[in-house]
Amino acid sequence: MSEADKASLTTLYLAVLSNGALAAYNLNDLDTSLKFSEKALRIDPNHQKCLYRKALCNLAYGDNMKPKPGDTASVKQQLEYYEEAKKGLQAVMKLVPNDKKIEEQLSNLIRLIVKIRKENNLEEQKPTTTKMKVVAEEDSKEEDTTPKANNFKPKKIAPGVSREFLEKVTNNAMNAATSR
């Protein structure tokens, strides 16, 4: 089989997985949709549609949870789903930086995460990677580490994400969270 044939089959297989993920999602079969999306992402980690569908599944998992007041374990599980959805939407935004629909979904999700954390007196998750720890340590050395909605300036920006976009999404989320 030629390289061109292999590439064509891979493209076709990715389309089948992506369409399967969409069909399963539309039937509210989140487990199957997530499996198809993850399988496609193992082949092409930057497959825009499957990144988005995986994020939608995690968002739906979080939305389907109805933690009871005081059930910290369930709230944390819900937040884990939302954090995964946020990562997925951020990955899609790197690939399609001017998509207003995804930008709005990401902004709304960030506001929701902040609201849930605030209502349940939960702190934001601490960075776990060494690189992120260095950034967090640098940030903690400043006088006032509390981000302000009007003057928040990120120290580091992920490759492919513009400073203007990051500031816009962050300020929108911060404004919404502080106005409640």
C-alpha positions, 0 to 999 in steps of 0.5 A: 500500500502506498503512502498516499493510500495510507494517508487517505485511509487515515483521513477516512478513518478519522472522519468515521471516528469524528462522525461517530462521536458526533452521532453518539453525542447527539444521541446523548451517549457520552461514553461512546462519543468520548471513546470515538473522540479519544481514539481519533485524538490518538491518531491526530492529537490536533483533530479540531472536531474531536477535541471539541466533541471531547470537551463537550462530553466533559462539559455534559458530564459536569452538567449532568452531575447534581451535587448535593449541598456539602457533598465536596467529593461530588463538587470536586468531581464536577469541577474535574469534568469542567476543567477537562472541558476547559482544557479541550476548549482552550486547545480548540481555541489555539487551532481556531483562535477567532471562533466566537462560539467557542470563545463564548463557551470557554468564557462561560465555562470559566465563569461557572468554574469560578462560581462553583469554587466560590460557592463551595469555598474551594481554591483553584487547583495548584499547578502540577508540572514543574514548568507551571510550578516555576510560574506559580512561584514567580507569581507568588513573589509579587506583592499582590497576587490577587488578580484584578479584573481590570489589570490582570496581565498573564505572565506566560502565554501558551503557544498559539494563544494571543495575549489579547484573547487571553486577557479578554477571556480572563477579564470577562470571567473575572468581571462576571465572578466579581460582580456576583 
